[in-house]
Amino acid sequence: MKVEVAIAELRKSRVALPHPFGFVPTMGYLHEGHLSLVRRARNECPSVGVSIFVNPTQFSENEDLSAYPRDLDRDLRLLEAEGVDLVWTPTSEDMYPEAYQTWVAVEQLSQPLEGLHRPGHFRGVTTVVAKLFNAIQPDKAYFGQKDAQQAVVIQRMTEDLNFPLEVVVCPTVREPDGLAMSSRNTYLDPKQREAATVLYRSLSTAVQSFEAGERDAEVLRSRMSEVLATELLARPQYVSVADPFTLEELDGPVERALFSMAVHMGKTRLIDNMVVGD
Ligand code: AMP
């Protein structure tokens, strides 16, 4: 497994690898969710690369950039064990040198949901992913459904900018009690960790209601909020029933829906989602 830092070296190592080349961008502190993307890439592609970069431009000033968990040695051991060919760990200085001033923005899809509560977040995400794509030139790129809006935004950007690659979205990996795996789960104390299953319980209630025939978006939203309200440690930021493709908030009867939410547990902000319908 090659580990590269500088972009010029990364390019050289990349061109030596066979096609199709599968790519998994991450911010590190890897867990089974990340590794599920790596395994999918490994199954589908003769060569696989992973980037580890805590991208400063997708964090706002009051967010957890400096506290974001990091353990590069452990990450490299895990990736080696998965048979990854190439790991790229760029520096912030190389990605955003002093005169840096170019941004990629997916204008509409970045506005609702996470975009409303994390202004500038998706501009940082799309900019860094475009830069990663340009440098590493994948044939396939793997993203998690855990970040549903991110997946939709990246798919739009990939089409709009004619990146010659396929975006593959992989299912959310959960802990045995339903909590979606996330590097941020390590911030939770034992009580918060227990309470954090409320997101899964809330989303599951909406899915069950939908499967039992409930179609009214407002009723489905209320069902999720009711479950969240049973958990005193949980402070919901938003609870949404949206179109899975346009991300527009839905009213009245729905045929398909993205149920999603952001919930604060103490200082930790958790997100999760589930999709129903075709
Ligand atoms: P991150 O390191 O948080 O930027 O995540 C890197 C990639 O892993 C993104 O495409 C995420 O959507 C994906 N990911 C994170 N958590 C999970 C999970 N629990 N299940 C599946 N994919 C995940």
Residues whose N, C-alpha, C, O or C-beta is under 5 A from the ligand:
A	BS01	AMP	P25 T26 M27 G28 G33 H34 Y142 F143 G144 Q145 K146 D147 C170 P171 T172 V173 A180 M181 S182
